[in-house]
Amino acid sequence: MLENAWHQGTGLHWQGAQSSLRVLPVVPSGDNADAAAVWMACAHLQQQGYPVVVLDGTEQESDAAPGLQDMLQPRQGYAFSALAADLHNPLSVATLPAARGMVQLQHKASITGERPLDLLYRYVRNHALVVLWAPAPLLSGMLQGCTHTPIQLVPAQSRNVLSSYRALKHMFIGCGLMPRLVAMRPAGYGLDTVLKSLSQCAMHHLHTEPLSEQFDPLQPRQLQRWALQCLEHSETVYAPQEAATAGSSALSSSPAVWSH
């Protein structure tokens, strides 16, 4: 049963601050309903004891709304260690503006030769899952050196197929990872035409068929199943002292991420 899957031998049972965390990259569709479904999935994980933080690359940091940039460059006289996790209100998912911070992480990574996600670890290490919510041009740069596929949410309107394909192509070319397409539709909607069209575009122009899935986020069991998949499909990021040894073994054991 699904409820038991949280604690079976999957390695996903989180027991507080550890030497690794999970990072889930998500390309938004632009639909408010999709964003709400992702936040519901995050809240469900928190109810299970997995603290989640969302780094929102669609929003810029500011004095009124500090975020990732402020963690990377703390103000004078203030030493930032790591963002604290809070599960007292699991329905409230921590969300921080992160557009400028993601750019800074990528710039620093290009200088040091490290992965942007490895540089991010120390700031969010108290969480079980970090959701990188950002448009494709920004998100692809964060995924250099990653092996697990990002998620791309599929919009409901057919007029957005072209822009969605451009985002998919940007991810595929920019970081070498074909996104996993996810359509969130009500029960009885039928096979999503936008999902089908987007998959066909990728196959025709990029000669690679993306993994695709469709589910109803208003169905509790489907939402729970997808929340678990978010953990399973996320990238594992290790503490700096363990990243080197873990990286070499991950390359030899990572599963295939494309279907044909």
Rosetta silent file (secondary structure, phi, psi, omega in degrees, C-alpha in Angstrom):
SEQUENCE: MLENAWHQGTGLHWQGAQSSLRVLPVVPSGDNADAAAVWMACAHLQQQGYPVVVLDGTEQESDAAPGLQDMLQPRQGYAFSALAADLHNPLSVATLPAARGMVQLQHKASITGERPLDLLYRYVRNHALVVLWAPAPLLSGMLQGCTHTPIQLVPAQSRNVLSSYRALKHMFIGCGLMPRLVAMRPAGYGLDTVLKSLSQCAMHHLHTEPLSEQFDPLQPRQLQRWALQCLEHSETVYAPQEAATAGSSALSSSPAVWSH
SCORE:     score description
SCORE:     0.000 S_00000001
   1 L     0.000  155.968 -176.921    0.000    0.000    0.000 S_00000001
   2 H   -60.954  -41.068 -176.190    1.069    3.583   -0.597 S_00000001
   3 H   -60.175  -31.800 -178.800    1.071    4.489    3.073 S_00000001
   4 H   -80.342  -18.916 -174.786    3.678    1.811    3.779 S_00000001
   5 H   -65.294  -24.178 -179.460    5.920    2.878    0.909 S_00000001
   6 L   -60.449  -31.767 -170.938    7.221    5.846    2.909 S_00000001
   7 L  -118.312   12.252  174.440    9.106    3.568    5.249 S_00000001
   8 L   -78.853 -177.905 -171.682   10.039    0.613    3.092 S_00000001
   9 L   -74.176   52.549 -179.616   13.624    0.108    1.957 S_00000001
  10 L   -98.726  -10.764 -177.892   13.657    3.089   -0.365 S_00000001
  11 L    76.733   13.671 -175.116   16.058    5.211    1.643 S_00000001
  12 L   -99.391   -7.569 -177.737   13.509    8.045    1.699 S_00000001
  13 L   -72.865  112.819 -173.798   12.624    8.030    5.387 S_00000001
  14 L   -88.083  133.625 -175.482   14.042   11.312    6.655 S_00000001
  15 L  -127.599   42.949  179.536   15.341   11.411   10.229 S_00000001
  16 L    95.530 -175.790 -176.930   16.508   14.961   10.681 S_00000001
  17 L   -55.371  126.076 -177.719   19.593   16.761    9.383 S_00000001
  18 L  -127.042 -171.148 -178.337   21.708   14.279    7.427 S_00000001
  19 L   -90.562    7.979  177.442   24.722   14.293    5.134 S_00000001
  20 E  -151.991  161.090  174.039   22.552   14.619    2.012 S_00000001
  21 E  -141.606  169.748  179.916   19.365   16.237    0.786 S_00000001
  22 E  -108.977  140.651  178.948   17.068   15.927   -2.204 S_00000001
  23 E  -124.927  125.423 -179.483   16.587   18.626   -4.828 S_00000001
  24 E  -113.832  108.550  177.280   13.593   18.645   -7.167 S_00000001
  25 E   -83.336  134.078 -178.624   13.838   21.011  -10.173 S_00000001
  26 E  -133.818  126.937  172.031   10.465   22.104  -11.575 S_00000001
  27 E   -92.374  116.010 -177.754    9.702   24.162  -14.679 S_00000001
  28 L   -67.431  155.631  176.562    6.360   25.927  -14.006 S_00000001
  29 L   -91.194  -19.338 -174.039    3.551   25.834  -16.539 S_00000001
  30 L    95.143   -8.663  178.424    2.258   29.279  -15.653 S_00000001
  31 L   -87.098  128.753 -179.938   -1.080   27.846  -14.513 S_00000001
  32 H   -61.240  -34.376 -179.280   -2.060   28.795  -10.973 S_00000001
  33 H   -64.008  -37.062  178.776   -3.756   25.436  -10.474 S_00000001
  34 H   -67.436  -42.541  178.331   -0.489   23.608  -11.179 S_00000001
  35 H   -61.266  -42.602  179.575    1.417   25.769   -8.706 S_00000001
  36 H   -62.491  -37.290 -179.581   -1.229   25.105   -6.057 S_00000001
  37 H   -67.017  -39.749  177.708   -0.935   21.345   -6.674 S_00000001
  38 H   -63.478  -41.886  179.605    2.835   21.417   -6.190 S_00000001
  39 H   -66.214  -34.979  176.317    2.420   23.307   -2.926 S_00000001
  40 H   -64.801  -40.412  177.598   -0.164   20.733   -1.797 S_00000001
  41 H   -63.480  -40.779  177.670    2.305   17.948   -2.538 S_00000001
  42 H   -63.653  -41.614  178.490    4.973   19.770   -0.521 S_00000001
  43 H   -63.594  -37.218  177.897    2.549   20.199    2.381 S_00000001
  44 H   -63.512  -42.352  177.743    1.763   16.488    2.258 S_00000001
  45 H   -61.810  -39.122  179.521    5.461   15.650    2.517 S_00000001
  46 H   -67.205  -34.772  175.355    5.769   17.943    5.510 S_00000001
  47 H   -63.860  -25.396  177.381    2.847   16.195    7.169 S_00000001
  48 L   -87.293   -0.404  177.500    4.886   12.998    6.768 S_00000001
  49 L    97.735   13.592  179.807    7.841   14.637    8.516 S_00000001
  50 L  -105.964  100.956  179.910    9.852   15.763    5.490 S_00000001
  51 L   -65.897  134.698 -175.673   10.628   19.505    5.749 S_00000001
  52 E  -123.036  142.494  169.769   10.448   21.237    2.358 S_00000001
  53 E  -130.105  137.482  178.237   11.666   24.609    1.135 S_00000001
  54 E  -105.907  122.279  173.463   10.770   26.111   -2.244 S_00000001
  55 E   -98.655  110.007 -169.129   13.320   28.389   -3.899 S_00000001
  56 E   -93.350  101.635  179.331   11.243   30.470   -6.284 S_00000001
  57 L   -79.909   -0.266  174.356   13.246   31.528   -9.332 S_00000001
  58 L   -89.046   -6.271 -179.558   10.239   33.340  -10.788 S_00000001
  59 L  -122.395  137.646  178.551   10.529   35.964   -8.033 S_00000001
  60 L   -92.447  145.686  175.711   13.423   38.325   -7.379 S_00000001
  61 L   -68.579  151.707  178.199   14.767   39.069   -3.928 S_00000001
  62 L  -153.993  174.042  177.316   14.254   42.560   -2.529 S_00000001
  63 L   -61.141  -36.949 -179.347   14.499   44.470    0.750 S_00000001
  64 L   -78.805  -23.758 -178.500   10.830   43.733    1.352 S_00000001
  65 L  -135.632   77.975  178.904   11.160   40.092    0.317 S_00000001
  66 L   -66.281  158.117 -177.598   14.615   38.692    1.163 S_00000001
  67 L  -159.591 -138.176 -174.399   15.536   35.275   -0.159 S_00000001
  68 H   -61.532  -41.610  179.742   18.354   33.133   -1.506 S_00000001
  69 H   -56.208  -37.968 -178.805   20.563   36.081   -2.438 S_00000001
  70 H   -71.659  -27.091  174.368   20.492   37.254    1.175 S_00000001
  71 H   -72.838  -37.691 -178.829   21.632   33.831    2.371 S_00000001
  72 H   -73.413  -34.159 -179.111   24.517   33.848   -0.087 S_00000001
  73 L  -128.322   76.880 -178.549   25.516   37.413    0.733 S_00000001
  74 L   -64.003  149.969  179.814   24.497   38.147    4.343 S_00000001
  75 L   -65.236  157.079 -176.542   24.493   41.744    5.439 S_00000001
  76 L   -57.527  131.688  179.762   27.513   43.085    7.288 S_00000001
  77 L    88.192    0.981 -179.002   27.659   41.876   10.862 S_00000001
  78 L  -126.641  116.838 -179.541   25.287   38.966   10.210 S_00000001
  79 L   -98.847  118.355 -179.335   26.658   35.455    9.646 S_00000001
  80 L   -94.575  131.416  179.550   24.214   33.121    7.962 S_00000001
  81 L  -102.235  -73.826  179.367   24.646   29.406    8.619 S_00000001
  82 L  -152.234  146.264  179.784   21.671   27.393    7.324 S_00000001
  83 L   -66.250  127.748 -178.777   17.954   27.964    6.879 S_00000001
  84 L   -75.301  143.399  175.919   16.065   26.416    9.786 S_00000001
  85 L   -94.873  140.046 -177.405   13.359   23.851    9.085 S_00000001
  86 L  -134.775  115.854  179.814   10.009   24.238   10.836 S_00000001
  87 L  -108.341   12.751 -179.411    7.363   21.513   10.881 S_00000001
  88 L   -64.567  -31.705  175.585    5.111   23.052   13.510 S_00000001
  89 L  -126.072   83.438 -173.022    2.719   24.091   10.744 S_00000001
  90 L   -63.172  -19.474  179.656    3.203   21.494    7.978 S_00000001
  91 L   -78.996   -9.901  177.757    0.564   23.096    5.762 S_00000001
  92 L  -101.794  109.186 -176.315    2.735   26.216    5.484 S_00000001
  93 L   -93.280  124.611  179.250    5.540   25.554    2.989 S_00000001
  94 E   -62.538  126.491 -178.404    8.608   27.796    3.293 S_00000001
  95 E  -134.248  127.750 -177.127    9.021   29.724    0.030 S_00000001
  96 E  -125.623  136.043  170.526   11.835   32.163   -0.734 S_00000001
  97 E   -58.021  141.881 -172.665   12.462   34.426   -3.747 S_00000001
  98 L  -148.001   10.270 -174.638   15.553   33.061   -5.477 S_00000001
  99 H   -61.316  -48.088 -178.913   16.004   34.486   -8.996 S_00000001
 100 H   -71.529  -37.618  179.721   19.119   36.540   -8.196 S_00000001
 101 H   -63.039  -39.242  178.424   20.528   33.936   -5.862 S_00000001
 102 H   -63.853  -38.787  177.250   20.345   31.233   -8.536 S_00000001
 103 H   -63.259  -42.469 -179.994   22.289   33.469  -10.921 S_00000001
 104 H   -65.157  -40.396  178.217   24.936   34.049   -8.254 S_00000001
 105 H   -61.782  -42.536  179.733   25.253   30.338   -7.515 S_00000001
 106 H   -65.372  -38.674  179.026   25.790   29.582  -11.197 S_00000001
 107 H   -65.606  -44.114  179.370   28.408   32.318  -11.490 S_00000001
 108 H   -65.197  -39.173  179.433   30.295   31.059   -8.448 S_00000001
 109 H   -63.281  -36.063  179.077   30.108   27.479   -9.712 S_00000001
 110 H   -66.542  -25.195  179.600   31.654   28.527  -13.023 S_00000001
 111 H   -85.234  -43.363 -175.054   34.605   29.956  -11.087 S_00000001
 112 H   -85.415  -19.125 -176.522   35.120   27.146   -8.572 S_00000001
 113 L    82.205    7.133  178.097   34.309   24.254  -10.907 S_00000001
 114 L   -90.869  165.906  173.039   31.692   22.901   -8.483 S_00000001
 115 L   -76.191  142.553  175.907   28.070   22.093   -9.217 S_00000001
 116 H   -55.215  -37.802 -178.593   25.632   24.877   -8.308 S_00000001
 117 H   -67.828  -31.967  177.086   23.623   22.389   -6.218 S_00000001
 118 H   -67.145  -36.193  177.285   26.719   21.446   -4.215 S_00000001
 119 H   -69.153  -28.411 -178.719   27.240   25.115   -3.392 S_00000001
 120 H   -74.655  -25.663 -169.872   23.598   25.344   -2.327 S_00000001
 121 H   -50.356  -49.500 -171.408   23.816   22.467    0.161 S_00000001
 122 H   -63.461  -23.110 -176.148   25.143   24.330    3.202 S_00000001
 123 H   -86.654  -21.124 -175.088   22.303   26.868    3.125 S_00000001
 124 H  -128.272   18.968 -172.354   19.413   24.393    3.005 S_00000001
 125 L   -66.576  -13.014  179.278   20.898   21.284    4.607 S_00000001
 126 L   -82.998    0.641 -177.962   18.244   21.235    7.363 S_00000001
 127 L  -109.155  153.973  177.639   15.552   20.281    4.853 S_00000001
 128 L   -82.651  -35.490 -177.255   14.682   16.922    3.328 S_00000001
 129 E  -137.918  133.690  174.361   13.604   18.351   -0.030 S_00000001
 130 E  -115.381  121.464  177.458   14.447   21.570   -1.860 S_00000001
 131 E   -96.728  119.713  173.942   12.171   22.480   -4.769 S_00000001
 132 E   -94.267  106.289 -175.171   13.822   24.651   -7.414 S_00000001
 133 E  -106.425  104.046 -171.990   10.885   26.414   -9.056 S_00000001
 134 L  -159.027  154.414  175.255   12.190   28.390  -12.023 S_00000001
 135 L   -65.761  157.094 -172.944   11.837   29.055  -15.762 S_00000001
 136 H   -55.064  -45.028 -178.099   13.919   26.866  -18.045 S_00000001
 137 H   -59.811  -33.941  178.942   16.678   29.397  -18.912 S_00000001
 138 H   -82.816  -39.959 -175.063   17.450   29.899  -15.219 S_00000001
 139 H   -70.099  -37.114 -176.845   16.850   26.347  -14.067 S_00000001
 140 H   -59.822  -36.087  178.623   19.025   24.645  -16.690 S_00000001
 141 H   -69.074  -24.394  178.536   22.111   26.420  -15.370 S_00000001
 142 H   -76.347  -16.635 -171.084   21.402   25.133  -11.871 S_00000001
 143 L  -103.211   14.974  178.189   21.432   21.522  -13.073 S_00000001
 144 L   -60.858  127.581 -179.860   24.945   21.300  -14.482 S_00000001
 145 L    86.964    1.790 -179.164   26.387   17.930  -13.520 S_00000001
 146 L   -86.759  159.485 -178.324   23.026   16.468  -12.481 S_00000001
 147 L  -121.393  -16.831 -178.630   21.736   13.062  -13.566 S_00000001
 148 L   -95.120  143.211 -174.454   18.067   13.040  -12.510 S_00000001
 149 L   -71.942  140.558  171.483   15.415   14.516  -14.757 S_00000001
 150 L   -75.875  166.621  174.905   13.658   17.752  -13.839 S_00000001
 151 E  -100.848  135.901  171.917    9.881   18.018  -13.894 S_00000001
 152 E  -119.953  119.553  178.902    8.132   20.230  -16.418 S_00000001
 153 E   -78.788  138.692 -174.146    4.495   21.002  -15.725 S_00000001
 154 L   -99.057  124.160 -178.932    2.264   20.978  -18.789 S_00000001
 155 L   -68.434  158.945 -176.846   -0.178   23.898  -19.214 S_00000001
 156 L   -80.645  -26.428 -174.382   -3.854   23.272  -19.802 S_00000001
 157 L   -90.777  131.617 -178.304   -4.237   25.578  -22.800 S_00000001
 158 H   -65.034  -23.083  179.760   -3.181   24.326  -26.239 S_00000001
 159 H   -66.695  -12.801 -178.315   -2.034   27.813  -27.215 S_00000001
 160 H   -98.628    9.798 -179.027    0.918   27.330  -24.850 S_00000001
 161 H   -61.677  -43.340 -176.577    2.331   24.246  -26.593 S_00000001
 162 H   -64.180  -46.218 -179.955    4.999   26.234  -28.468 S_00000001
 163 H   -65.788  -34.491  177.882    6.307   28.060  -25.403 S_00000001
 164 H   -68.005  -39.231  177.827    6.316   24.789  -23.471 S_00000001
 165 H   -65.007  -39.760  178.278    8.305   23.078  -26.216 S_00000001
 166 H   -60.812  -40.580  177.662   10.821   25.917  -26.180 S_00000001
 167 H   -64.278  -43.892  178.741   11.249   25.438  -22.437 S_00000001
 168 H   -61.081  -45.291  179.848   11.672   21.680  -22.883 S_00000001
 169 H   -63.323  -39.693  179.112   14.238   22.191  -25.650 S_00000001
 170 H   -61.941  -42.626  178.749   16.136   24.710  -23.530 S_00000001
 171 H   -65.120  -44.571 -175.791   16.378   22.209  -20.675 S_00000001
 172 H   -64.577  -43.355 -179.271   17.413   19.359  -22.967 S_00000001
 173 H   -79.595  -37.762 -174.039   20.120   21.336  -24.738 S_00000001
 174 H   -70.758  -37.476 -177.332   21.166   23.439  -21.745 S_00000001
 175 H  -129.144    1.373  175.895   21.794   20.664  -19.224 S_00000001
 176 L    77.393   12.923 -178.283   21.397   17.463  -21.251 S_00000001
 177 L  -116.879  126.538  175.679   18.336   16.285  -19.322 S_00000001
 178 L   -82.023  121.125 -178.437   14.964   15.638  -20.935 S_00000001
 179 L   -61.798  150.754  171.051   12.272   16.863  -18.516 S_00000001
 180 E   -86.180  119.655 -175.788    9.626   14.524  -17.157 S_00000001
 181 E   -84.242  131.373 -179.281    6.308   15.957  -18.365 S_00000001
 182 E  -128.992  121.572  174.684    3.510   16.167  -15.807 S_00000001
 183 E  -108.828  122.036  178.486   -0.082   17.151  -16.615 S_00000001
 184 E  -101.502  106.567 -174.841   -2.319   17.829  -13.628 S_00000001
 185 L  -134.083  149.620  178.028   -5.895   17.398  -14.767 S_00000001
 186 L   -62.917  156.875  177.287   -9.231   16.579  -13.080 S_00000001
 187 L   -60.736  142.604 -179.607  -10.589   13.045  -13.200 S_00000001
 188 L    84.521    2.231 -178.741  -12.546   12.344  -16.363 S_00000001
 189 L   -71.734  -26.616 -176.171  -10.521   14.859  -18.371 S_00000001
 190 L    86.093  177.399  178.945   -9.198   12.156  -20.674 S_00000001
 191 L   -61.417  124.282 -174.443   -5.755   11.957  -22.219 S_00000001
 192 L   -68.169  122.804 -176.282   -4.350   15.468  -22.117 S_00000001
 193 H   -70.257  -34.503  179.269   -3.944   16.814  -25.659 S_00000001
 194 H   -67.736  -42.371  176.941   -1.250   19.332  -24.688 S_00000001
 195 H   -58.812  -45.597  179.920    0.784   16.598  -23.006 S_00000001
 196 H   -63.953  -44.317 -179.082    0.472   14.434  -26.103 S_00000001
 197 H   -64.534  -41.600 -178.972    1.398   17.287  -28.472 S_00000001
 198 H   -65.743  -40.703  177.718    4.406   18.308  -26.406 S_00000001
 199 H   -64.535  -40.297  178.960    5.679   14.737  -26.257 S_00000001
 200 H   -66.455  -37.470  177.383    5.258   14.363  -30.023 S_00000001
 201 H   -61.645  -44.723  179.924    7.164   17.620  -30.626 S_00000001
 202 H   -62.632  -42.116 -179.263   10.077   16.372  -28.537 S_00000001
 203 H   -66.312  -40.666 -175.799   10.124   13.051  -30.361 S_00000001
 204 H   -73.230  -44.970 -173.149    9.947   14.656  -33.803 S_00000001
 205 H   -93.503  -31.171 -176.825   12.455   17.493  -33.327 S_00000001
 206 H  -109.442   -4.819  177.095   14.762   16.173  -30.588 S_00000001
 207 L    58.273   31.220  176.524   14.430   12.441  -31.360 S_00000001
 208 L  -140.985  128.916  179.157   13.838   11.673  -27.709 S_00000001
 209 E   -92.121  119.213  179.736   10.526   10.748  -26.129 S_00000001
 210 L   -74.220  149.155  169.393   10.093   12.289  -22.673 S_00000001
 211 L   -65.556  137.138 -175.143    8.593   10.336  -19.814 S_00000001
 212 E  -133.877  146.420  176.077    5.054   11.610  -19.311 S_00000001
 213 E  -149.509  154.364 -179.001    2.420   11.275  -16.622 S_00000001
 214 E  -138.283  134.073  178.577   -1.024   12.653  -15.874 S_00000001
 215 E  -152.887  163.932 -179.523   -2.883   12.672  -12.581 S_00000001
 216 L   -98.260  108.537 -177.117   -5.672   14.408  -10.706 S_00000001
 217 L   -68.841  -12.539  179.029   -4.187   16.495   -7.857 S_00000001
 218 L   -86.477   -5.880  174.877   -7.617   16.698   -6.186 S_00000001
 219 L   -92.377  113.475 -172.832   -7.582   12.939   -5.602 S_00000001
 220 H   -53.381  -43.702 -177.254   -5.753   12.437   -2.260 S_00000001
 221 H   -68.585  -35.801  176.815   -4.206    9.087   -3.116 S_00000001
 222 H   -67.720  -39.035  178.209   -2.952   10.331   -6.475 S_00000001
 223 H   -65.069  -41.823  177.499   -1.459   13.406   -4.798 S_00000001
 224 H   -61.271  -43.765 -178.874    0.253   11.223   -2.185 S_00000001
 225 H   -62.735  -43.093 -179.288    1.657    8.968   -4.892 S_00000001
 226 H   -68.688  -37.348  177.239    2.995   11.928   -6.842 S_00000001
 227 H   -59.870  -41.954  177.048    4.499   13.503   -3.717 S_00000001
 228 H   -63.415  -40.343  178.390    6.420   10.273   -3.121 S_00000001
 229 H   -63.098  -31.787  177.150    7.561   10.305   -6.733 S_00000001
 230 H   -59.470  -38.862  176.377    8.895   13.820   -6.188 S_00000001
 231 H   -69.755  -43.959 -176.542   11.296   12.361   -3.635 S_00000001
 232 H   -65.625  -33.061 -175.039   12.182    9.391   -5.806 S_00000001
 233 L   -92.628   -0.020 -174.628   12.869   11.508   -8.889 S_00000001
 234 L   -83.967  161.192  179.833   14.863   14.211   -7.137 S_00000001
 235 E   -84.117  132.816  176.674   18.609   14.755   -7.292 S_00000001
 236 E   -86.637  128.132  178.431   20.630   13.717   -4.254 S_00000001
 237 E  -118.336  126.823 -174.434   23.068   16.382   -3.068 S_00000001
 238 E   -99.474  160.671  172.311   25.711   15.387   -0.545 S_00000001
 239 L   -58.885  148.576 -174.235   27.609   17.315    2.076 S_00000001
 240 H   -50.687  -40.465 -176.480   30.809   18.803    0.600 S_00000001
 241 H   -70.905  -16.693 -179.143   33.098   16.271    2.266 S_00000001
 242 H  -107.583   -8.736 -172.567   31.093   13.374    0.790 S_00000001
 243 H   -63.509  -37.854 -175.488   30.263   14.813   -2.624 S_00000001
 244 H   -64.403  -48.665 -178.457   33.422   13.607   -4.366 S_00000001
 245 H   -71.360  -37.224  179.762   33.059    9.927   -3.471 S_00000001
 246 H   -67.626  -35.804 -177.873   29.274    9.933   -3.908 S_00000001
 247 H   -63.438  -41.492 -178.582   29.535   11.560   -7.319 S_00000001
 248 H   -67.346  -37.734  179.829   31.733    8.854   -8.800 S_00000001
 249 H   -75.006  -31.679 -179.063   29.470    6.050   -7.593 S_00000001
 250 H   -65.543  -35.019 -178.577   26.277    7.843   -8.693 S_00000001
 251 H   -64.476  -32.880 -177.784   27.477    8.007  -12.293 S_00000001
 252 H   -85.861  -16.980 -174.440   27.802    4.245  -12.470 S_00000001
 253 H  -115.559   -1.847 -176.125   24.522    3.459  -10.708 S_00000001
 254 L   -68.352  139.088 -178.230   22.094    6.148  -11.921 S_00000001
 255 L   -75.980  161.625  174.570   18.984    4.743  -13.660 S_00000001
 256 L   -65.711  142.362 -175.052   17.938    5.524  -17.222 S_00000001
 257 L  -117.290    0.781  179.859   15.743    8.613  -17.365 S_00000001
 258 L  -119.475  147.498  174.852   14.397    8.501  -20.918 S_00000001
 259 E  -107.839  152.487  179.399   11.871    6.180  -22.508 S_00000001
 260 L  -133.062    0.000    0.000   11.924    5.086  -26.128 S_00000001
